[in-house]
């Protein structure tokens, strides 16, 4: 990879930290380090599975450590470590991380290391770049859904007109100041609505932000916040999560990673549905769909023993027994094709609703252009939503900014 392009990719990270969390020596062939960015409620499942691997016959000398980072910190910290030729043996992350990591040579392609035919084809396509696959899926989905509290909602809205009617009437009867919450500052939550107006962030590898669908979706977003006041004016992930758990909103838009947590806190009052159809267009909002993946540090290519152990861990983590256990404990759809027919999947109403949402979703692009697109969307959507710029000005600058970043990246 050319040095200029490599350094530009690094510039997309924010304030890269030179100090990494300590890891066990990379020279120990019996130790595997895993970095992940999962919700805290998922940690016990991961730890139990890693411990079960350690206890397999023949693994008496094997040790496995897990280090948690927030979503963006994981990307930045791994990138910093990989430049130095260090870092974890494996990372667990969404597919879009892999685009930059693959192009920069930070991760290994998995073709030839695993039997890829046993995994869901659509999930594997989300880690396909330049004819190679760059990760092994632990789940199918990683997508946003419409979640609601049965205590407040008897008939879930099927379209945005019905949603607005509920918020104007029923929500007020329950004394709810807002009836819906989601992370309004993150473009990942904006993308389904963009799809609902007929748009999408990328056309293959070309950003498509300065468009009529983007303008309509932004106007819709502004109306949700300032016009109809359906959502709080300012609310990040922790805010929306707390509002829903504390039963201060009837609805939340969140990902499949949160199902286990909400099912535990709201019990039988918790339910899942598709994000309501956009009444103006007749289109379903289309969340990005992929899954969570194991990706392998490229330095393992020179360490045959460590690579063999990492492959064994990944195969164990994604075998049928563990995929079914993951369904039961975390309410996540399996990535292993043969696990899809298990009764724990086909007989669970939450998972059925999750699959119905996937059916109107779109694959998350792994293209390297997705990272600067996310960054530009985050920056200018934030300015638009806080009224620091007009929608028209923000959208125009958003497109200009990402085009500049991609141009620099490709020099």
Steps between C-alpha positions, in 0.01 A plus 500: 500500500636850413617705798283801412184295484597317817552822696171643373316200634656569836373857486142375511559395861439755771790572737665162468638391836860389527433309820335162461352276763763240592477164326675173565815438300430426133778240521290264715354246252249379761341837569229676297400862560160618378388863475128570468244785510190316620231622736590427862213251530670281238830473689392204719409297190832576331698417813312174555561390141868589511534313830326197351755503217784515751361193677489283188719188513848591381462867591636467853774754431279738302402839642266757347456864602227743396535880487199727451496831313223729386414475131721784371776438754535142380550615142753765599692290752525200270621718216769649722610159623505346152730774373745401772464132412335419832145494634258213560496175312129538425248780494121464516334784311245601234583441134563864410814504716653252259512727197778726624670216687508281188634770268763600756613138541402482866289183476523169315253377238328187629462323164674164522520516879135401560212330323304814414211306345361410843418863581205708384579619148362852545703549819818389327433744214522787747871422556580448131744754359715476191409133457599394853316445828643673806314357798305209650151593623389432855145622433261602226360850519662777706203700373266759646140415588188668641451397861206586722353465847170309506407692815444806278439349155210272414523531121847564362509774230547361150592832337618845603151651483384246758811570708432873502136443589604283794747763620233772481241300691588182688848612609353810662248289692793320661679827574791423267692814410642324192375174357804386299873503571806415292856625459439808289869587477617178331456453122443127554157593644434748220567252220173299531299820455716599203411163347134567579517805275669307220862595570819330619845628610693324224431396142752217479805705609374850421348715780146612421424755771403817310171357374126557521449193726764640738322837514166334566646272767673793673176703496323198650767476770466868584124465518533208742715712728367855474164479326301204627740460794478124476861455615709687759688798358832358618546132580801274455515123544514501879212747514270298275588176676415648839174656379374166371609296800349755738174487302512868409443432130275248328735424210870474433701426186796286596699204376468126544787519748262663751217244484636290784535801729149637437335160522658468842397842628149531350410129505171424322440868425786498250427444130665556162366602158612653172583870499175659374462554127552858381146608412616763250689249283342163579853366563622307803799652679800284414753451780846378413539125550816300553591328823786491744826345382828358615786662309856369522804720559723487192810432710369146565589417140859466623405297808367163390435367852313811614296510177401135548382573855306807386328297228405232753351762734293657220370162385403413855334836562286464186415127518135392511490448875630848576292664228184352650610597850563854376145510359356393833713728716541811283201478263726538196444332167769241422752537219543124467249379240418169671404681822221695328259206525536454874179546697665775703503705178177405323290502818611834646276803422784747564727323253217469250450878516875549468505293181206697360703817549800345325282426198458874429857592597801541274852358534748727675767605247852386580647743247776719643296800391246420770726620780549860372132501407405419860735769628361771272140403570562506875662843485242677285188324624607613846526860381165481322319346795639760741409774249856621457451480123194477278404162361588609145840636600581199718410245232706681237802520729452139605540383139794734438675387817474128429608550137809683622582229752462222246712690251777531757461135595547386140808708417 
